[in-house]
């Protein structure tokens, strides 16, 4: 015989199960169905554009931009190793550029976040330099560096340093001043304060800045590789354009988008990892 308590308990379990299924359904919709809908819409627009190009006699030579020839060519390029061969130099260059951006941007960001006088002194020069297109430095980079690779890494670093710097400075300014007072009262010196308070507190801000920097640097990288290099994704795009291989060009555009999406996903994971609200 069921007691009132058992009925209530069973009802609560059924209610919990219903709520869990509802949450599961919403999570599945947001995590799987919505992206599929978005990708399908993008492919449909791409297919429609390719159909319009192929239907017009004046633009018919550019029909290789359509999804079908582009994906067919992409499979060929993956199979023969061309995608990997083109991607590795680009990843190396953007990696070095981001490394320099972090090495410069994080310490300077910490400095202007802590010292108000330094922040006021650098505000106008930094804002002025930030507004200059990284590609505008291309002639100077070519003159200043002995190799094309060095010039490209410089351009990537110039593009990436500002998001890292300003995000770091903003993170430092958000730290509760009471933390510094407590650390001083406990006898912490400057290095200990940096290691124990500042860097752990701004980890999320640093990676948020790196995420923005990756987006900017990835955009700058492709035209930067139009310089004298004979490798990389930008070179592959330029070479496909010159040889009128529009299916290859479209395929490499897809590769650039996929790699950029993966890099952004890595940054998002790091941001969540260093979030104070992260739960293990």
C-alpha positions in Angstrom: 0.0 0.0 0.0 1.4 3.4 -1.0 1.8 6.0 1.7 1.4 9.7 1.1 5.1 10.2 1.5 5.9 7.6 -1.2 3.4 9.2 -3.6 4.9 12.6 -3.1 8.4 11.2 -3.5 7.5 9.4 -6.7 5.9 12.6 -8.0 9.0 14.5 -7.2 11.1 12.0 -9.1 8.8 12.1 -12.1 8.9 15.9 -12.0 12.7 15.8 -11.8 12.9 13.4 -14.7 10.6 15.6 -16.8 12.7 18.6 -16.1 15.9 16.7 -16.9 14.5 15.6 -20.2 13.4 19.1 -21.1 16.9 20.4 -20.3 18.4 17.6 -22.3 16.2 18.4 -25.3 17.0 22.1 -25.1 20.7 21.3 -24.8 20.6 19.0 -27.8 18.7 21.6 -29.8 21.2 24.3 -29.0 24.3 22.1 -29.3 23.4 20.2 -32.4 20.2 21.2 -34.3 20.9 25.0 -34.3 24.4 24.6 -35.7 23.1 22.2 -38.4 20.4 24.7 -39.4 23.0 27.5 -39.6 25.4 25.4 -41.7 22.6 24.2 -44.0 21.5 27.8 -44.6 25.1 28.8 -45.3 25.6 26.0 -47.8 22.2 26.8 -49.4 23.3 30.4 -50.0 26.6 29.2 -51.3 24.9 26.8 -53.7 22.5 29.5 -54.9 25.4 31.8 -55.5 27.3 29.1 -57.5 24.1 28.4 -59.5 23.7 32.1 -60.4 27.4 32.2 -61.4 27.2 29.1 -63.5 23.9 30.3 -65.2 25.4 33.5 -66.4 27.6 33.1 -69.6 29.7 36.1 -68.4 30.6 34.5 -65.1 30.4 30.8 -66.1 34.3 30.4 -65.9 34.0 31.1 -62.2 31.6 28.1 -61.6 34.4 26.4 -59.7 33.4 28.5 -56.7 30.2 26.4 -56.2 30.1 23.9 -53.3 30.2 20.7 -55.4 33.4 21.3 -57.3 35.0 23.0 -54.3 34.4 20.0 -51.9 35.4 17.6 -54.6 38.7 19.4 -55.0 39.1 19.7 -51.3 39.0 15.9 -50.9 41.6 15.6 -53.6 43.9 18.2 -51.9 43.5 16.5 -48.5 44.3 13.1 -50.1 47.5 14.3 -51.8 48.7 16.2 -48.7 48.5 19.7 -50.2 46.2 21.0 -47.5 48.6 19.9 -44.7 51.6 21.3 -46.7 49.9 24.7 -47.1 48.6 24.9 -43.5 51.7 24.1 -41.5 53.7 27.2 -42.6 50.7 29.4 -41.9 50.2 27.9 -38.4 53.9 28.3 -37.7 53.8 32.0 -38.6 50.6 32.8 -36.7 52.0 30.9 -33.7 55.2 32.9 -33.7 53.3 36.2 -34.2 50.9 35.4 -31.3 53.8 34.4 -29.1 55.4 37.8 -29.6 52.1 39.5 -29.1 51.7 37.7 -25.7 55.3 38.3 -24.7 54.9 42.1 -25.3 51.2 42.6 -24.6 50.8 40.8 -21.3 53.6 42.6 -19.4 52.7 46.0 -20.9 49.1 45.4 -20.2 49.9 44.5 -16.5 52.0 47.7 -16.3 49.3 50.1 -17.6 46.7 48.3 -15.5 48.6 48.9 -12.3 50.2 52.3 -12.8 47.8 55.1 -13.6 50.6 57.5 -14.7 51.9 54.9 -17.3 48.3 54.4 -18.5 47.8 58.1 -19.1 51.1 58.5 -20.8 50.5 55.6 -23.2 46.8 56.1 -23.9 47.1 58.4 -26.9 50.1 56.7 -28.6 48.6 53.3 -28.1 45.2 54.3 -29.5 46.9 56.0 -32.4 49.0 52.9 -33.3 46.1 50.6 -32.7 44.0 52.3 -35.4 46.7 51.8 -38.1 46.0 48.8 -40.3 48.6 46.1 -39.7 49.0 45.7 -43.5 50.0 49.4 -43.7 53.3 48.3 -42.0 54.0 45.9 -44.9 56.6 48.1 -46.7 58.4 48.8 -43.4 58.4 45.1 -42.5 59.9 44.2 -45.9 62.7 46.7 -45.3 63.3 45.9 -41.7 63.4 42.1 -41.8 65.9 39.9 -43.7 63.4 37.2 -44.6 59.8 37.2 -45.8 58.8 34.9 -42.9 60.1 37.5 -40.4 58.1 40.3 -42.1 54.9 38.2 -41.9 55.4 37.3 -38.3 55.9 41.0 -37.6 52.7 41.9 -39.3 50.8 39.1 -37.4 52.3 40.3 -34.1 51.3 44.0 -34.8 47.8 42.8 -35.5 47.6 40.6 -32.4 49.3 42.6 -29.7 46.6 45.2 -29.1 43.7 42.9 -28.1 46.1 41.0 -25.7 47.4 44.3 -24.2 44.1 46.0 -23.6 42.3 42.9 -22.4 45.1 42.3 -19.9 45.1 45.9 -18.7 41.3 45.7 -18.3 41.6 42.5 -16.2 44.2 44.1 -13.9 42.0 47.1 -13.3 39.1 44.9 -12.3 41.1 43.2 -9.5 39.8 44.2 -6.0 42.4 46.6 -4.4 41.8 44.8 -1.1 43.5 41.8 -2.4 46.7 43.8 -2.8 46.4 45.2 0.7 45.9 41.7 2.2 48.9 40.4 0.2 51.1 43.3 1.5 50.0 42.7 5.0 51.0 39.0 4.6 54.5 40.1 3.4 54.1 39.4 -0.3 56.7 41.1 -2.5 56.2 42.3 -6.1 56.9 39.0 -7.7 54.7 37.0 -5.3 51.9 39.5 -5.9 52.3 39.0 -9.6 52.4 35.3 -9.4 49.8 34.7 -6.7 47.3 37.5 -7.3 47.6 39.3 -10.6 48.2 36.4 -13.1 45.6 34.0 -11.6 43.0 36.8 -11.5 43.5 37.9 -15.1 44.0 34.5 -16.8 40.5 34.6 -18.3 41.1 38.1 -19.6 44.4 37.2 -21.2 42.8 34.3 -23.1 39.9 36.4 -24.0 42.4 38.9 -25.5 44.2 36.0 -27.3 40.9 34.9 -28.8 40.3 38.3 -30.3 43.9 38.4 -31.4 43.6 35.1 -33.2 40.7 36.4 -35.2 42.5 39.5 -36.2 45.8 37.8 -36.9 44.2 35.0 -38.9 42.5 37.7 -41.2 45.8 39.5 -41.6 47.8 36.4 -42.2 46.3 35.5 -45.6 47.0 38.9 -47.4 50.4 39.0 -45.6 51.3 35.7 -47.3 50.8 37.4 -50.7 54.4 38.7 -50.1 57.4 36.8 -51.5 56.8 33.5 -49.7 56.1 30.3 -51.7 54.2 28.5 -48.9 51.2 29.0 -46.7 47.4 29.3 -47.1 47.7 32.9 -48.5 50.2 31.7 -51.1 47.8 28.9 -52.0 44.9 31.3 -52.5 47.1 33.6 -54.6 48.5 30.8 -56.7 45.0 29.4 -57.3 43.8 32.8 -58.4 46.7 33.2 -60.8 46.2 29.8 -62.4 42.4 30.3 -62.6 41.8 27.2 -60.5 38.7 28.5 -58.8 37.7 25.2 -57.3 41.1 25.0 -55.5 40.6 28.6 -54.4 37.2 27.9 -52.9 38.5 24.7 -51.3 41.4 26.6 -49.6 38.9 29.2 -48.4 37.0 26.4 -46.6 40.3 25.2 -45.1 41.0 28.7 -43.8 37.6 28.9 -42.2 37.8 25.4 -40.6 41.3 26.1 -39.1 40.1 29.5 -37.8 37.0 27.9 -36.3 39.2 25.3 -34.5 41.6 27.9 -33.2 38.7 30.0 -31.9 37.3 26.8 -30.2 40.6 26.2 -28.5 40.6 29.8 -27.1 37.0 29.4 -25.9 38.0 26.2 -24.0 40.9 28.0 -22.4 38.7 30.9 -21.4 36.3 28.5 -19.7 39.1 26.7 -18.0 40.4 29.9 -16.5 37.0 31.3 -15.6 36.3 31.8 -11.9 32.9 30.3 -12.4 34.4 27.1 -13.9 33.2 23.9 -12.3 35.2 20.7 -12.4 
